[in-house]
Amino acid sequence: MKYIRQFGIILLISALGEGLHILLPLPVPASVYGLLLMLAALSAGVLKVGQVREVSGFLIEIMPVMFIPAGVGLLTSWDALKPVWLPVTIITILTTIIVMVVTGRVTQAVIRKGNGGQKK
């Protein structure tokens, strides 16, 4: 029953994100709204991490399986991608590196702020 409740909470927040996507005329995906709502609920203390911990861990564990349809879609549309595969590959590699660097820097800044500016 605990898992059903946790999954229901996550589904509710996802549905609220979908609702915001319909209501707000911004080019923001519904999943981003859902993530922002989850962050706000956790930050405000409305929702405790323990209320979604097990199911969220499970969803993270099975996340690679969710990429299989996207991979198959890429394979089936290879004829359309063939002329632009090199620029797409370069852009993908560069943006991945940029995201990793920015994420690392932000994480370091948050850790330093949490430690009162002291390095460990």
C-alpha positions, 0 to 999 in steps of 0.5 A, spaced: 500 500 500 505 504 501 508 503 494 501 505 491 501 511 495 508 514 493 506 512 486 500 516 486 503 522 489 508 522 483 502 521 478 498 527 482 504 532 481 505 529 474 498 531 472 499 538 476 504 539 471 500 537 465 495 542 468 500 547 468 502 546 461 495 546 458 494 553 462 500 557 461 502 559 454 509 558 455 514 553 451 515 549 457 514 541 457 509 539 462 515 534 465 519 540 467 513 543 471 512 537 474 519 537 477 518 544 479 512 542 483 516 536 486 522 541 488 517 546 491 513 541 495 519 538 497 523 545 499 517 547 502 516 541 507 509 540 504 512 533 501 517 529 505 522 525 501 520 519 505 513 519 502 516 518 495 523 515 496 522 508 495 518 509 488 522 514 486 528 510 487 525 504 483 523 509 477 530 512 477 533 504 477 528 503 471 530 509 467 534 506 462 529 502 459 525 508 458 530 510 453 529 504 448 523 506 444 527 513 443 533 509 440 528 504 436 525 511 433 532 513 431 534 507 428 527 507 424 528 514 422 536 513 420 534 515 412 532 522 415 538 523 420 544 520 415 545 527 412 546 531 419 549 525 423 555 529 424 553 535 426 548 532 431 553 528 434 558 534 435 552 538 438 550 532 443 557 531 445 558 538 446 552 540 450 553 533 454 560 536 456 557 543 458 551 540 462 556 536 466 561 542 467 555 546 469 552 541 474 559 540 477 560 547 478 553 548 481 554 542 486 560 545 488 557 551 490 552 548 493 556 544 497 561 550 499 555 554 501 552 548 505 559 548 509 559 555 510 565 556 505 570 551 508 573 546 504 573 539 506 
